Amino acid sequence: MLRRSLYQGALDFRPEMGEASEEFPGRLTTVTALGLRSERTDHSLVLRFRGFARHLYIGRSVNSRRFLYALLAFDFISLVFIIATSFLPRSDLTRALDMAFGIAFLAELMLRFAAARRISRELTRITTWTDIAVIVSLLVATTGEAAGFLRVLRTFRLLRTYRMVRLLREDSAFFRRNEEVLFAIANLTVFIFIMTGVVYETQRNLNPGIKNYADALYFTVTALTTTGFGDITLPGTLGRLITVVIMIFGVTLFLNLAKVLFSPTKVRFACPSCGLLRHDIDAVHCKACGTVLNIPDEGAV
């Protein structure tokens, strides 16, 4: 009965082999069973790999934490690499480093896709597409000059490390005390580096005042702080539009940082009654509902 069932299943699975099945039924049954077993094994390996990747990104184990912290460190190293290589002439060494970083970014992106429950949702995130653009820029750099503008998109990877917020809140008392300040600094820093890259790539061959990355950084900071010494300006309609963007968004981020620095320190602690999240560092009662709070202060106020 089992042999007949396997034989019939083989005929249904491989209809194009009907004549061979009539002539060699036993052999076809064996081959088909092995093929189905191999397919199940491959499917099982894929599921296990996806489970392993998902555990690395959203797990709560020590290995998951180490992986996420290593990813955070790698993002900062890649940011330093962006800044350092912008001051160096193109050489075989920098192209080799571009290739190495590109392969590492590609491997991490594939691992992230494997960990995603729905890849379609992952493809709707802006960080996914900026990562793809960065990877293309890095790998193209091995055959010639990279697509310059795409290089500034590497700094968007820093935004992805905000996934680390939950772990940093749990593991770092310094982060819990200064979370808003650190976020304000990170937002302003990422904006400055992105706009510096835009200024450099759009002006380096047209503007005699922008000869290197330091010149572009100098202009970005002076425009952002509205100092405007006037020794470097961006001519043309495009240059004026870039300057307007730097001033509007840059000043907003800068004022937000100043507000966080000079406003009274707050701590994040959800009130058990009303859910108010931000309280004074020495608060005993919730200002909204009066509930007694037990905010961990680590023995210091």
N, C-alpha and C positions, 0 to 999 in steps of 0.2 A: 504493500500500500504506500509506504514512504517513497519507494523507488518510483512508483507510477506518479505520485504527486510531484516529485522533483522533476521528472521527465516532462510532465505537462507544464510546470512552471517554466522550464527551459524553453519550451515551444512558445509560450506567451511572451517571454522576455526577449527571445531572439527569433522573431518570425522569419527573418530573411534566411535562416539556416534550416528551414523545414526539411529539405531533401537530405541534408547531412544528418539530421536528427533521426530520420527513419532508418538510415543505413547504419549509424553508429549511436544507438540510444544510450548505451552505458557510458561511453566516452564523453558524449555531450553533457550528460547529467553531471559527471565529475567536474568537467571544465566549468560549467555554469555555477555549480556550488562553490568552487574555489573563487570564481570571479565575484560572486555575491559576498563571500566572506571577506575578500580583499577590499571590496567597496565599503562594507561595514567597518572594517578596521581603519580605513582611511578617514571615514566620517567620524569615528570615535577619536582619532588623533586630532582632528580639527577641533572638535568640541572641547577636548582636554586643553588644547593650546589656547582657545578662546577663554576658557575658564581661568587658566593661569594668568593671561593678560588682564582679564577683568579683576582678578584678585590683586594684581599689582597696583591698579589704578584706584580701586574703590575699597580694597580690603582694609582690615583693621589690625593686621598682624604686624610684627616687627619688621619682617621682610618688605611688606608694602610700604611702611613708613620710610625705611632706608631707601627704597627705590624712588619714592617721591622726593625725598631730600636730595638724592643724587641728581634727579632731574632738575631740581631747582638750582643746584650748583652748576650743572651743565649749562643752563640758560644764562647764568651770570658770566660763565667763562666765554660763551659764544658772544655775549654783548661786548665783553672786553676785546675779543678778537675783532669784532666789527670796528671798534674805535681804533685799535692798534694798526690794523691793516690799512685804514684810510690814510694814515700818515706815511706809509711805506710804498715805494715803487713796486709795480708788479714784477714778480720773479717766479722761478720754478717752485720755490719753497711756498710762497703764498698760494700759488695755484694748487699745489699738493694739499695744503691745509684746507683750501676751499673744497677740494674733493672729499677729504676726510670728514669735514663738517657736514657736507651735503649727504654723504652716505649715512652718517649718524642720524641726521634729521629724518631721512627717508625711513630708516629702520624704526625710529620712534613713532613716525606717522603710521606705519603699517601695524605696529603694536597697538596704537590707539584705535585704529580701525577694527582690529581683532577684538579689542575689549568692548567696543561699542555694541549695545544691544540692537541698535538700528543705525546702519551706516548712513542712511538717507538723512537722519537727524544730524549726524556729525558733519555732513556735507553742507548743511545750512549755516554753520558757524563761520564767522569771518576769519578766526584764527586758523582754521583748516586751510582755507584758500591762501592766506598769507604764507602759511608754511609751505604749501605747494609752490607758490611763486618763488619763495626763498630757495627751495631745493633746486628748482630749475635754474635759478641764477647761479647757484654754487656749482652745479654740475656742468653748466655751459662754460663756466670760467676755466675749465680744464682745456678747452679747445681754443680759447681766445679771450678777449676782454669781455667780462660778464656784463649782462644787462644792468647798467649802473643803477637805474632808479630802483630796481627790485631789491638791491642790496639793503636799502633802508628798511625794507619790510621785515628784516630779521629781528629788529628790535620789538616787533609785535609779539615775539615769543615770550617776552617778559610778562605780557599780560596773562598768558596762560598759567603762570605760576600762582595766580590768585586762587587756583584750586587748592593751594597749600594753606589757605587761610585757616581752615578748620583745624588742621594739625598744628599750625603755629600757635593758635589760641590755646590748644591743649598743652603744648610742650614748652612754650616760651613765656615766662612772666614779663620779660621786656616787651615782647610783641603785644601782649594784652594791654599793657600800660600805654603804649605809644602807637596803637593800631592806626588811628586816624592820621597821625603825623606821617607814618610810614607810607600809607596809601597816598597821601597828598604829594609826598616827595616822589614816589614811584610814578604817579600820573604826570607830574611836571617833567620829570627826567625823560620819560618815554616820549613825551611831546617834543621836548627840545631836540632829542636825537633824531626823531623823524623829520622835523622841519629843517634841521641842519643838513640832513641828507638830501632833502628836496632842494634846498638852496644850492648846495654844492653841485648836484647833478644837473641842475638847470642853468647854472651860471658859470661853471668853471671854464668853459670854452668861449664864453661871450663877455664876461665881466672881468676886466683887468684887476679889480679889487678882490676877487675870489680866486686865489691861486691854490689853496689847499683846504683841507677840512677845518683847520683852525680858523681860517678867515670866515668860513661859513658859520662856524659855531659862534665866533665873535659877533657877526651881524645878527644872528638869531637872538642872542642874549640881549644885545642893545635894543633891538626892536621889541622884544618881549617886555623889557623893563621900561620901554618908551623913553630911554635915554637919548637915542638918536644923535650920535656925534656927527654924522654926516660924512665921515671919511669913506664909508662904503654904502652905496645905494644900489637898489635893483632896478635897472631901467626897463622901460616897456610896460605894456599892459599886464603881462604875466608876472613880472617882478612886483608890480604894485599890488596885484591880487595876493601874491604870496605874503607880502608884508602885512596886508590887512588881516589875513588869516592868523599870522603870528601874533599880531597885537591883540586881536579880539580874544582868541582862545588862550593865548599865553598869559595875558593879564588876568583872565578869569581864574586860571589854574594857580597863578602866583598869589592872587588875593585869597584864594581858598587855603593855600598853604599858610599864609600869614594869619588868617583867621584861626586856623587850627593851632598854630604856635602860641598865639596870644590869648586865646579863649581859655576859661577854666578847664582843668583836666577832668575828663569824664571817664567812667568805666562802663563796660558793657555787662549788664547783668539783668536778666529778665525778671521783672516783678512777678511773683507767683500768683498775684490776684488780678492785676490789670494788664500785665505784659509790657509795661514801660521798660525800654531796653537801656537807656543811658541815664546814669545817675552820677552825682558828685562822688569823688573818690572816698570821702568820709561820711557818706550818707548812711543814716540809720533807718530812716523811714522813706517810703516812696512818696515823692512830691505829688503824684497824681491821686493816689488813693489812701496813703497813710499806712500801708502795710509795713510791718517790721521786715527789714532786709537783712540777710546774712551774707554780705558781700565778702568774699575771700580777699584779705588785704595783706597776707603773708607777713603779718606782724609789723608793718610799717605804713604810715599814712603820709 
